[in-house]
């Protein structure tokens, strides 16, 4: 690595194991088996060692999945020991672990607290057991409450809750109840996603066969607007299309993605971005493990982002933030104004009132939030 090039200061680690796979999920996940999980952690340790020289002092660490909290307390302790052994860690690092309700207990939370994990993300999705069952979730609403309150008792003071709207058979009243109950818990961060039909999922097959009825686009838009209005009214900052935070609780790790900055990605199917090269790891667990037994990087694909591709991706990712893209930062990064490459399309979306420009930023309008994908597709 060229010593003049700034090394990544963010790390993503993928834990691919789940108890069962949700019907809507297209993530790279597999059923949990203890022996395979141990072999996987061996491989992860080796991959960490390979990337250690390419990493500066870490400012953010995100352990996602899958279900990282499905690992035993001993396995979690081993994972964090490896991280602290292999990498330099900033004293004010943000460490996030994704957790599924019903898979955390006092022992696991104790391990995470000891390892200086300071942010948890719970996948709740809905406040109705019947909806959770239809999604293929393994937890109940009461199990979520138990997990959430236990985490608070252990002193975790930065907790995110994931929710999904525009679900099959989900009424506006159901979504309003889910939001109201979630807000009453006073989480520090709330992520709200509309359901997307992903190929190779049971939901997609059922939908194509006419066995799954989804809300209309108008109803979905109404749910989204209600979400924005309600969370802002309750003191949450809408800082990214899908994300809302209490003051000063924006997730630092995801801002690395939205600012199109570089990061290390470890684990099966994980993505990373180093020195202008975006890479994706092998998706199958056995070949991933085998590659690392050979002391080789388990990379399946790479893409070099240069020229218009890098500019477009930077613009598209930054526009996900409510503040948009800083015009000055773009000019410093690429040595030219945004209009050189995208002036015509930007003007089109300005005329349609989907984009607006302030003295410092280019950003989506409130209306543009609802049609963001149309803007992004044309930019790419």
C-alpha positions, 0 to 999 in steps of 0.5 A: 500500500502507498504510505501516502494513501489514507488507510480505512478506519472502519471495519465491517464483520459479517456473521452469516448465521441465523436460527431460520431465514425470514421469508423476505430476506435476501442477505447472505445467511445460513443456518447456525451449526456450532462446529461450522461457526467455530471454523468460521471464526478461525477463518475470520481471525486469519482474514483479520490478520491479512487486513491488519496492515491495511487499516488505521486506528479504527473509529467504527466497527459494525458486526452485522449479519445474519444474527451476530447475537446467535453466537455463544457468549464464549464465541462472542468473547473470542471474536472481540479478543481477535478484534482487539488483538489484531487491530488498533482501536480508537478510545472513542470507537463506535462498536455496533452489534446487530441483535435479534430479540430472543437471542441475547441474554445476560451472559452475552450482553456482559461479554459485549459490555466488557468488549466496549460495545456501545451500540446495539441494533435490534431487529424488531420489524413490527409490534404485532405477533401475527405480522412477525409470524408472517415474516418468518421471524422467530421472536415475539413482541414480548421477547423483544421487550425482554431483550430491549429492557435487559440491554438497558439494564446492562447500561447500553445507552445507544440502541437502534430499533429496525422496523419495516412498513408496507408489509402484507396485510399491514394496515395503517393502524398497525403501522401507527401502533408499531411506531407509537409503541417503539417511540414510547421505549425512547430508543436512541435511533430508529431505522424504518424500511419499506418492504422490497421484493427481493428475488430468490426469497419466498416472499418474491415467489409468493408475490409473483404467484399472486399469493401475497398482496402488498399495499398500494404505492399510495398507501406505502407513500402515506406510511412513509410520510406518516413515519417522517412526520411522527418521528420528527414531532417526537424529537428524532432527526431525520438524517438519512432516507430511512434513519432517524436519531436522537440528537448526536446519536447518528450512526457513525459507521453508516455515514462512512458508507453514505459519504463513500469513504473506504472501509474493510469488509470481513466475512463471507459475502462481505463487501469492502472498499480500499484504494478505490477498489470495491470488493466482494467476498466469496458467498459460500461458507466452505469455500470462504474457509478453505481460501483462508486456510490457504492464507489467501484473500477470499475475494470473489469480485472486484470493481475499480471505481474511477471517473464517472462511476466513482462520481456517480456513486459518491453523489448517489450515496450522499444524496441519501443523507437529508443534508445531501452532498456538500458541494465543496467536498465534491469539488475538492475530491474530484477537482471539478464541480458537480455540474461538469458531469451531472449538470443536465440531469440535476437541472431536470430534477430541480425543475421537477422539484425533486432536488434543491440546492442551498449555498453549501449542499445539493439535496433531495426535497421532501417530495424527492424523498418519495421518488429517490430511486428514480433520481438515483437510477438516472444518476447512475 
